[in-house]
Amino acid sequence: TMLEAYVGADNFRNGVRAYMRKHALGNTVDSDLWREIQAVAGKPVLNIEHDFTRQAGVPLVRVESAGRESRLVAGQFAEDPDSLKGAPETRWRLPLAIAASGQSPTTIILTRIASVQGTAPLVNAGGTAYARVEYPPATAAALADRMAQLSPMDQVTLMNDAWALGQSGYAPAQNLMTYIAKLPADTDPVVWDRAVRLLVTVDRAYGHDPSRSAFRREALKLPEPVAGAVGTVPRVGESPNTATLRSDLWLAQVRFGDIEALSRAQRIFASGQGSIADQRAALDIVGLAANESTFDALLTRAQAAHDPLEKIRILRAMALTTDPSLSARMVDIALGPDAPAGSSGELLAIAGAENPDSVWRALAPHLAKGPLPIDQVTRWRVVPFIAAGSAETTRIDDVRHYGEQDMPADARRPVDAAVASIKLNERVKSGALPDIDRWIASHAR
């Protein structure tokens, strides 16, 4: 995507055609393709491609104010910045589109340092460059004020970068909240759906911290403009993206404490009325908000279902529960006779995403008995995934021990990834979430 944006769609397509003609019925290596695209485009595509495919890492572009100009400084991004200490310096030739306010984007190749016009440029316009972009506070605020004028891709890129950089401590995590707060109601539904999903991600990061209540109150307010715009009833001719947003927003509203949204879901679920999309969303919401009696009723319904698809839909909804004790119960259900064949791993993953520590503790006795009754590939993926959602340091030893017991040494990359994720979650709890708390306090005032 980055290279196609750099050379242009026509050049890219013509280069692919030339490559296919030249190497028809033959074997090739990656450079054969990019050499043809370079010949058509007249740009240094081959060197750029080599930079990204022959070394690991993700570029980081730091934007610094320099009078009437801005300076771009190339670096490297890592979820754990400490992991870069002592590592050899990595450099990329990075095609980067820059858009000053009210102007068309221009593309540069950033290697180390570059100066661009304007005090608040949009860097990585179009979101095609494989890089993270870090803005100083004043520039981030200025871009937030321009959110309504930016393309949907630029809006999503700003939010994604804000959360990634906020998690790892490169920039204030509250930038994410500022960007979402500036989204107009008529923003593309795909953008709003991403914003809602990011709010849910932050909510999960809070776990059972008392500050979560204040966050949830604010998270309910932020999407209010779009909630009013999409309404609760599908409209004739609306896009599928709007329907998806409506369902995801409804689920998030209930998660954040909207009693009316929950009551509406309960009415639809009990009556069986409404569109298929509404009925499925209502089932998920009832599972998400279930207390013990509702959970038991859902289990009884799942056990009585003769259609395997209906059974798995009910069990998936149950796995969404936010109640830690019910998430723990879901482990025995997922590993028991009520789960359709092949669904155990998925159900464990859904429950683990919501309450990873409760699910891990309930799973521990099963792990102690030997490999779970799940196929090897799924087992090696799902068990580390559950651990990866935790912010408890003890879980690092737990997942490493699991890897040593059940996985050969050359298959333990998911364990390493889980350890990195746990450390990142710790960083989020100690840095990003308090920063968001400060934004909420300031915003309330």
Secondary structure, DSSP 8 states (H G I E B T S, - for coil): -HHHHHH-HHHHHHHHHHHHHHTTTS---HHHHHHHHHHHHTS-HHHHHHHHHSS--EEEEEEEEETTEEEEEEEEE-SSGGGGTT-------EEEEEE-TTS--EEEEESSEEEEESSS-EETTTS-SSSEEE--HHHHHHHHHTGGGS-HHHHHHHHHHHHHHHHHTSS-THHHHHHHHT--TTS-HHHHHHHHHHHHHHHHHHTT-TTHHHHHHHHHHTTHHHHHHH-SS--TT--HHHHHHHHHHHHHHHHTT-HHHHHHHHHHHHHT-S-HHHHHHHHHHHHHT--HHHHHHHHHHHHH--SHHHHHHHHHHHHT---HHHHHHHHHHHTSTTS-TT-HHHHHHHHHHH-HHHHHHHHHHHHHTSS-SS-HHHHHHHHHHHHHT---THHHHHHHHHHHHHS-GGG-HHHHHHHHHHHHHHHIIIIIHHHHHHHHHHHH-
